[in-house]
Amino acid sequence: QLQLQESGPGLVKPSETLSLTCTVSGGSISSSSVHWGWIRRPPGKGLEWIGSIYYSGTTYYNPSLKGRVTISVDTSKNQFSLKLSSVTAADTAVYYCVEYYNSLGFFDLWGRGTLVTVSS
Amino acid sequence: QTVVTQEPSFSVSPGGTVTLTCGLSSGSVSTTYYPSWYQQTPGQAPRTLIYNTNTRSSGVPDRFSGSILGNKAALTITGAQADDESDYYCVLYMGSGISVFGGGTKLTVL
């Protein structure tokens, strides 16, 4: 059974870079039909799509975050990662990694989420 | 920039039927936007309910259904239950690998 698990620091200082990793278990990250993505939910706000990646390395990013976001994939470790630079308190959120069916534009399997707080 | 719109809140009586909608700030929603719907309860990860307008995700009861109503996508819940009280989000696919969330609807069952 496919599972996703986020990992990374729960506290990041303002102006620094937020880094998270998602480990895919029970299946291959190199599946031809699936992309992999990141979504976040700030406290008291709604869900926001951050971006996604295909195992080949092709990426898509939310235009509102473009320039600060980098998503990468490591097929040898069955992992993909998120880096968000120059963070502010507005980037405090629960971050979810997801299995994304790009051809139909929907998110299928979700990780449990990890809270990242931006604070000095 | 295109905004995906949802009712901020809605209420339904236990056993009742409710339809939540998902629109665009400019233009009409059609099946070409591949609307999908997600349910999130506090402290939990979101759960996928509907994709590709009207396809239920695995394990989702048939009380949940998706459709296009007029110029919006719609999620209808029939026979509402107490544990349907959640936040509901729609997503529209804008093409070029980009998906956009609506602001979410807080559904109260009372």
Contacts between the chains, C-beta under 8 A, distances in Angstrom:
chain1	res1	chain2	res2	distance
A	35	B	97	7.8
A	39	B	46	7.9
A	39	B	101	8.0
A	41	B	40	7.9
A	46	B	87	7.7
A	46	B	89	6.5
A	46	B	101	6.2
A	46	B	102	7.5
A	46	B	103	5.0
A	46	B	104	4.2
A	47	B	38	7.4
A	47	B	40	7.5
A	47	B	46	6.8
A	47	B	89	5.3
A	47	B	101	4.7
A	47	B	104	7.0
A	48	B	101	6.2
A	49	B	91	7.5
A	49	B	98	7.7
A	49	B	99	5.1
A	49	B	100	6.7
A	49	B	101	6.0
A	52	B	97	6.6
A	60	B	96	7.1
A	60	B	97	3.2
A	60	B	98	6.0
A	62	B	98	7.3
A	63	B	1	7.9
A	63	B	98	7.5
A	96	B	45	6.1
A	96	B	46	7.3
A	100	B	99	7.9
A	101	B	51	7.4
A	102	B	97	5.9
A	104	B	34	5.1
A	104	B	36	7.9
A	104	B	51	6.0
A	104	B	52	5.1
A	104	B	93	7.3
A	105	B	33	7.6
A	105	B	34	4.2
A	105	B	36	6.8
A	105	B	91	6.9
A	105	B	92	7.4
A	105	B	93	2.5
A	105	B	99	5.1
A	106	B	34	6.6
A	106	B	36	3.8
A	106	B	48	6.8
A	106	B	51	3.8
A	106	B	52	7.0
A	106	B	91	6.6
A	106	B	93	7.6
A	106	B	99	7.7
A	107	B	36	7.3
A	107	B	38	7.3
A	107	B	46	7.7
A	107	B	48	6.3
A	107	B	91	7.2
A	107	B	99	7.8
A	108	B	48	5.7
A	108	B	51	7.6
A	108	B	57	7.1
A	110	B	45	4.4
A	110	B	46	5.7
A	110	B	47	7.5
A	110	B	48	7.5
A	111	B	45	6.7
A	112	B	45	5.3
A	113	B	45	5.2
